[in-house]
Amino acid sequence: MHRGMALLPVGLRSLLPALRNDRFGVTAIEYALIAAFISILIVAAITLVGTSVSTFFATVGNAM
């Protein structure tokens, strides 16, 4: 047993090795990171398109 494990309550001592061997949590974190990255890309794309459209309409409005 690791020296730090002796300081933990009994319930946590049995839970920590189970979490270390659990692969579902890792998969969920990977999917969350992918979703976060895609959402950042979407926000960046919408911001760029919105700026271009705003500039276009400002140019058209000033030409009239």
BALOBA-1460 file (C-alpha; in Angstrom, 3 decimals):
// residues 64
<rec num="1" residu="m" x="0.000" y="0.000" z="0.000"/>
<rec num="2" residu="h" x="1.261" y="3.460" z="-0.863"/>
<rec num="3" residu="r" x="2.231" y="5.542" z="2.170"/>
<rec num="4" residu="g" x="-0.351" y="8.255" z="1.368"/>
<rec num="5" residu="m" x="-3.145" y="5.687" z="1.042"/>
<rec num="6" residu="a" x="-2.972" y="4.942" z="4.775"/>
<rec num="7" residu="l" x="-4.206" y="8.477" z="5.492"/>
<rec num="8" residu="l" x="-7.395" y="8.022" z="3.448"/>
<rec num="9" residu="p" x="-10.672" y="6.657" z="4.816"/>
<rec num="10" residu="v" x="-11.363" y="2.987" z="4.075"/>
<rec num="11" residu="g" x="-14.007" y="3.769" z="1.418"/>
<rec num="12" residu="l" x="-11.618" y="5.913" z="-0.574"/>
<rec num="13" residu="r" x="-8.869" y="3.298" z="-0.355"/>
<rec num="14" residu="s" x="-11.024" y="0.859" z="-2.288"/>
<rec num="15" residu="l" x="-12.417" y="3.492" z="-4.648"/>
<rec num="16" residu="l" x="-9.118" y="4.939" z="-5.901"/>
<rec num="17" residu="p" x="-7.724" y="1.708" z="-7.441"/>
<rec num="18" residu="a" x="-11.100" y="1.095" z="-9.088"/>
<rec num="19" residu="l" x="-11.037" y="4.577" z="-10.633"/>
<rec num="20" residu="r" x="-7.479" y="4.080" z="-11.834"/>
<rec num="21" residu="n" x="-8.525" y="0.943" z="-13.746"/>
<rec num="22" residu="d" x="-11.768" y="2.455" z="-15.091"/>
<rec num="23" residu="r" x="-11.483" y="3.455" z="-18.757"/>
<rec num="24" residu="f" x="-14.952" y="4.979" z="-19.149"/>
<rec num="25" residu="g" x="-13.916" y="8.168" z="-17.372"/>
<rec num="26" residu="v" x="-10.974" y="8.616" z="-19.722"/>
<rec num="27" residu="t" x="-13.242" y="8.218" z="-22.736"/>
<rec num="28" residu="a" x="-15.707" y="10.749" z="-21.347"/>
<rec num="29" residu="i" x="-12.912" y="13.257" z="-20.781"/>
<rec num="30" residu="e" x="-11.633" y="12.739" z="-24.330"/>
<rec num="31" residu="y" x="-15.109" y="13.321" z="-25.767"/>
<rec num="32" residu="a" x="-15.528" y="16.420" z="-23.602"/>
<rec num="33" residu="l" x="-12.214" y="17.827" z="-24.860"/>
<rec num="34" residu="i" x="-13.175" y="17.131" z="-28.473"/>
<rec num="35" residu="a" x="-16.569" y="18.804" z="-27.970"/>
<rec num="36" residu="a" x="-14.918" y="21.817" z="-26.324"/>
<rec num="37" residu="f" x="-12.433" y="22.148" z="-29.196"/>
<rec num="38" residu="i" x="-15.198" y="21.914" z="-31.814"/>
<rec num="39" residu="s" x="-17.302" y="24.506" z="-29.976"/>
<rec num="40" residu="i" x="-14.305" y="26.885" z="-29.839"/>
<rec num="41" residu="l" x="-13.838" y="26.438" z="-33.588"/>
<rec num="42" residu="i" x="-17.532" y="27.116" z="-34.217"/>
<rec num="43" residu="v" x="-17.487" y="30.276" z="-32.105"/>
<rec num="44" residu="a" x="-14.338" y="31.495" z="-33.887"/>
<rec num="45" residu="a" x="-15.839" y="30.807" z="-37.320"/>
<rec num="46" residu="i" x="-19.101" y="32.562" z="-36.468"/>
<rec num="47" residu="t" x="-17.171" y="35.536" z="-35.111"/>
<rec num="48" residu="l" x="-15.132" y="35.822" z="-38.307"/>
<rec num="49" residu="v" x="-18.184" y="35.462" z="-40.543"/>
<rec num="50" residu="g" x="-20.150" y="37.903" z="-38.410"/>
<rec num="51" residu="t" x="-17.395" y="40.486" z="-38.660"/>
<rec num="52" residu="s" x="-17.218" y="40.063" z="-42.443"/>
<rec num="53" residu="v" x="-20.984" y="40.353" z="-42.841"/>
<rec num="54" residu="s" x="-21.085" y="43.394" z="-40.572"/>
<rec num="55" residu="t" x="-18.342" y="45.076" z="-42.581"/>
<rec num="56" residu="f" x="-20.131" y="44.233" z="-45.830"/>
<rec num="57" residu="f" x="-23.430" y="45.740" z="-44.682"/>
<rec num="58" residu="a" x="-21.654" y="48.804" z="-43.290"/>
<rec num="59" residu="t" x="-19.997" y="49.329" z="-46.676"/>
<rec num="60" residu="v" x="-23.298" y="48.903" z="-48.503"/>
<rec num="61" residu="g" x="-25.050" y="51.230" z="-46.065"/>
<rec num="62" residu="n" x="-22.402" y="53.931" z="-46.438"/>
<rec num="63" residu="a" x="-22.508" y="53.691" z="-50.260"/>
<rec num="64" residu="m" x="-26.173" y="54.663" z="-50.372"/>
